[in-house]
Amino acid sequence: METTSPNTRAEQNKTPVLLVENLIADYGEVRVLEGISFTVLPGEILVVLGKSGCGKSTLLKNVTRLVEPAGGSIRYWGKEITGIDEDALGDVLREIGISFQGGALFNSMTVYENVALPLREHTEVDEETIKALVMIKLSLVGLAEAAQLMPSEISGGMKKRAGVARALALEPRLIFFDEPSAGLDPVTAAGLDQLILDLRRLLGVTMVVVTHELRSIHTIADRVLMLDEGRMVFLGPLEEARTSTIPAVRDFFGTGCEG
């Protein structure tokens, strides 16, 4: 296994944001992930990659407890989240944002209402404060003027940016992105990559990005974690991934892949 040297920001704080040990994931009788172990360090962007069906999305669902793992340990800021009750889990998950593929907006709500929803559900702040917070988040992603539009009235790229704004609503310390550039034209995808870098710079937020887009990986990744047939085959800096002799890694960075 190839190992990592943390980036400058991570050097300042060695306590992992996320520590996963020997994670196992099943779908029914089928073993999807086996023995996955990695850390996410403060302030870094870790990209999870691999070909279609390798387990990228399953990993994301398990570490955020959208799906219950079949085995292993998941710790956020040193706190174990497997096997804990819903209230304790909720306290941890409020520190985490998730930007789903496609934005996952509620079509019956305006962009503003979509971003306001987490604040109304998980805080007791008044509507005036919610308005200020929502507009700040929309401004961060360049959508302040789209606040009162419906999802059907905005482009695919704008939907993804709105999803990012909603993920930022509760001021998370860690954000997960699921295929943020998928389905976008190159110019829009590049803009979203730059937004991810800008948010890390402005907010200091740590990020885990699931993607297969080579251009995005080369732009945003500090480290990469590669899965192949449900197992981890590489974990290390992007520079080492580019020159790796591991067949699956070499093939990915040599030709790219879908999934």
Wavefront OBJ file of the C-alpha trace (Angstrom):
o trace
v 0.000 0.000 0.000
v 1.321 3.436 -0.922
v 1.102 5.925 1.933
v 0.628 9.627 2.224
v 2.511 12.678 3.378
v -0.033 15.234 4.678
v -0.369 18.652 3.109
v 0.808 21.792 4.839
v -2.520 22.528 6.459
v -2.836 19.004 7.800
v 0.677 19.217 9.261
v -0.640 21.837 11.679
v -3.168 19.450 13.182
v -2.609 15.692 13.090
v -5.955 14.765 14.672
v -8.010 13.136 11.879
v -11.357 14.601 10.959
v -12.420 11.104 9.928
v -10.834 7.764 10.787
v -12.183 4.631 9.111
v -10.847 1.220 10.125
v -11.584 -2.119 8.483
v -14.935 -0.978 7.059
v -17.104 -3.759 5.643
v -20.243 -3.133 3.575
v -22.783 -5.636 2.289
v -25.826 -5.453 0.045
v -27.836 -8.459 1.137
v -25.576 -11.472 0.704
v -23.132 -9.572 -1.518
v -19.917 -8.166 -0.004
v -19.363 -4.729 -1.584
v -16.522 -3.321 0.520
v -13.898 -5.278 2.421
v -11.360 -3.961 4.908
v -11.357 -0.266 3.969
v -9.144 1.864 6.244
v -8.164 5.507 5.804
v -8.009 8.900 7.470
v -9.117 12.348 6.382
v -6.930 15.122 7.733
v -8.023 18.666 8.610
v -8.179 21.045 5.678
v -7.431 18.531 2.951
v -9.385 17.390 -0.089
v -9.445 13.610 -0.344
v -10.768 12.256 -3.645
v -12.314 8.775 -3.764
v -12.083 7.273 -7.224
v -12.448 4.013 -9.142
v -14.336 2.442 -12.000
v -18.089 1.888 -12.084
v -19.270 -0.574 -9.447
v -16.088 -0.400 -7.380
v -17.930 0.801 -4.255
v -17.364 4.582 -4.254
v -20.962 5.543 -3.562
v -21.349 2.668 -1.109
v -18.365 3.983 0.835
v -19.919 7.441 0.995
v -23.259 6.074 2.204
v -21.613 3.941 4.895
v -19.275 6.544 6.367
v -22.168 9.024 6.613
v -24.412 6.318 8.108
v -27.006 6.632 5.343
v -26.431 2.877 5.293
v -25.412 0.851 8.340
v -21.957 -0.744 7.889
v -21.654 -4.508 8.206
v -18.470 -4.094 10.214
v -15.586 -1.835 11.124
v -15.116 1.485 12.894
v -15.963 5.042 11.811
v -14.793 7.946 13.965
v -15.389 11.652 13.417
v -13.092 13.891 15.469
v -12.345 10.836 17.608
v -16.009 9.927 18.259
v -17.199 6.488 17.182
v -20.481 6.655 15.239
v -21.205 2.980 14.612
v -23.704 1.585 17.060
v -24.620 4.898 18.695
v -28.195 6.108 19.140
v -29.909 8.527 16.764
v -29.574 11.578 19.017
v -25.833 11.101 19.467
v -25.426 10.394 15.759
v -27.371 13.544 14.906
v -25.006 15.643 17.004
v -22.060 14.370 14.961
v -23.775 14.594 11.590
v -24.669 18.245 12.136
v -20.943 18.910 11.723
v -21.065 17.269 8.272
v -22.493 18.492 4.965
v -23.353 16.320 1.968
v -23.666 17.628 -1.589
v -25.527 14.938 -3.486
v -25.146 14.134 -7.160
v -27.441 16.374 -9.180
v -28.052 18.680 -6.219
v -31.010 16.645 -4.872
v -33.131 19.763 -4.474
v -36.804 19.636 -3.528
v -38.591 20.621 -6.733
v -41.549 22.150 -4.872
v -39.322 24.645 -3.044
v -37.420 27.676 -4.260
v -33.642 27.682 -4.133
v -33.907 29.856 -1.025
v -36.291 27.448 0.716
v -34.048 24.470 -0.115
v -31.085 26.107 1.586
v -33.174 27.329 4.522
v -34.565 23.843 5.231
v -31.634 22.498 7.314
v -31.599 25.676 9.389
v -35.314 25.362 10.139
v -35.072 21.667 10.958
v -31.912 21.666 13.066
v -31.670 25.110 14.680
v -33.898 27.487 16.612
v -32.748 30.701 14.956
v -35.373 33.240 13.886
v -36.452 33.806 10.293
v -34.528 37.050 9.957
v -31.309 35.268 10.886
v -32.156 32.380 8.578
v -32.617 34.849 5.727
v -29.208 36.388 6.363
v -27.503 32.983 6.606
v -29.157 31.632 3.470
v -28.173 34.654 1.415
v -24.592 34.380 2.653
v -24.432 30.737 1.554
v -26.018 31.531 -1.814
v -23.558 34.384 -2.322
v -20.655 32.038 -1.597
v -21.729 29.788 -4.473
v -22.710 32.643 -6.812
v -26.464 32.149 -6.640
v -27.747 35.134 -4.654
v -29.805 36.326 -7.624
v -31.399 32.889 -8.053
v -32.791 32.690 -4.510
v -36.459 32.886 -5.513
v -36.217 30.641 -8.559
v -37.532 27.086 -8.629
v -35.164 24.189 -9.401
v -36.917 23.759 -12.750
v -35.883 27.301 -13.659
v -32.137 26.884 -13.202
v -29.420 24.973 -15.055
v -27.792 21.729 -13.979
v -24.681 23.539 -12.828
v -26.758 25.978 -10.787
v -28.622 23.076 -9.172
v -25.313 21.590 -8.072
v -24.207 24.940 -6.658
v -27.512 25.222 -4.796
v -26.877 21.759 -3.377
v -23.480 22.962 -2.178
v -25.106 26.000 -0.530
v -27.529 23.710 1.291
v -24.620 21.499 2.406
v -22.994 24.638 3.836
v -26.124 25.791 5.667
v -25.155 24.480 9.105
v -21.519 25.560 8.717
v -20.089 22.024 8.617
v -16.484 21.194 9.356
v -16.493 18.448 6.722
v -18.316 18.229 3.379
v -18.844 15.150 1.214
v -19.375 15.650 -2.520
v -20.893 12.878 -4.659
v -19.820 13.245 -8.311
v -19.980 17.070 -8.274
v -18.919 17.484 -11.927
v -20.887 14.595 -13.439
v -23.016 15.593 -16.416
v -21.632 19.113 -16.675
v -19.939 20.700 -19.670
v -16.181 21.329 -19.237
v -16.516 25.053 -18.508
v -19.241 24.554 -15.867
v -17.344 21.618 -14.340
v -14.175 23.709 -14.107
v -16.150 26.440 -12.358
v -17.436 23.949 -9.808
v -13.918 22.644 -9.200
v -12.780 26.211 -8.550
v -15.710 26.702 -6.165
v -14.560 23.672 -4.160
v -11.051 25.117 -3.914
v -12.389 28.568 -3.014
v -14.589 27.176 -0.236
v -11.658 25.296 1.239
v -9.557 28.460 1.129
v -12.260 30.768 2.509
v -13.838 28.486 5.117
v -11.053 26.037 5.935
v -13.508 23.183 5.484
v -12.288 19.617 4.942
v -13.675 17.767 1.916
v -14.144 14.228 0.620
v -15.020 14.130 -3.079
v -16.290 11.043 -4.893
v -15.585 11.428 -8.597
v -14.281 9.712 -11.724
v -13.599 12.946 -13.622
v -9.857 13.097 -14.339
v -9.793 16.839 -14.916
v -11.422 17.460 -11.540
v -9.114 15.018 -9.785
v -6.029 16.764 -11.176
v -7.440 20.143 -10.125
v -8.707 19.568 -6.592
v -7.122 16.472 -5.024
v -4.549 16.596 -2.257
v -4.719 12.828 -1.813
v -6.582 10.076 -3.610
v -8.140 6.861 -2.371
v -8.728 4.312 -5.122
v -11.110 1.386 -4.859
v -11.076 -1.660 -7.102
v -13.579 -4.504 -6.747
v -14.494 -3.414 -3.230
v -10.954 -3.135 -1.902
v -8.620 -0.197 -1.433
v -5.675 -0.409 -3.806
v -4.111 3.017 -3.308
v -4.053 5.812 -0.734
v -1.627 8.638 -1.195
v -0.804 12.038 -2.668
v -2.044 12.850 -6.144
v 1.536 13.141 -7.385
v 2.244 9.539 -6.356
v -0.985 8.302 -7.929
v 0.015 9.799 -11.260
v 3.230 7.756 -11.307
v 1.993 4.617 -9.535
v 2.886 1.205 -10.979
v -0.197 -0.453 -9.444
v -2.087 -1.706 -12.518
v -5.522 -0.353 -11.565
v -4.108 3.068 -10.679
v -1.907 3.214 -13.767
v -4.834 2.281 -16.001
v -7.117 4.896 -14.425
v -4.717 7.771 -14.788
v -3.576 6.568 -18.187
v -6.968 6.255 -19.839
v -9.625 7.420 -17.335
v -12.800 5.489 -16.724
v -16.492 5.890 -16.192
v -18.360 5.247 -12.924
l 1 2 3 4 5 6 7 8 9 10 11 12 13 14 15 16 17 18 19 20 21 22 23 24 25 26 27 28 29 30 31 32 33 34 35 36 37 38 39 40 41 42 43 44 45 46 47 48 49 50 51 52 53 54 55 56 57 58 59 60 61 62 63 64 65 66 67 68 69 70 71 72 73 74 75 76 77 78 79 80 81 82 83 84 85 86 87 88 89 90 91 92 93 94 95 96 97 98 99 100 101 102 103 104 105 106 107 108 109 110 111 112 113 114 115 116 117 118 119 120 121 122 123 124 125 126 127 128 129 130 131 132 133 134 135 136 137 138 139 140 141 142 143 144 145 146 147 148 149 150 151 152 153 154 155 156 157 158 159 160 161 162 163 164 165 166 167 168 169 170 171 172 173 174 175 176 177 178 179 180 181 182 183 184 185 186 187 188 189 190 191 192 193 194 195 196 197 198 199 200 201 202 203 204 205 206 207 208 209 210 211 212 213 214 215 216 217 218 219 220 221 222 223 224 225 226 227 228 229 230 231 232 233 234 235 236 237 238 239 240 241 242 243 244 245 246 247 248 249 250 251 252 253 254 255 256 257 258 259
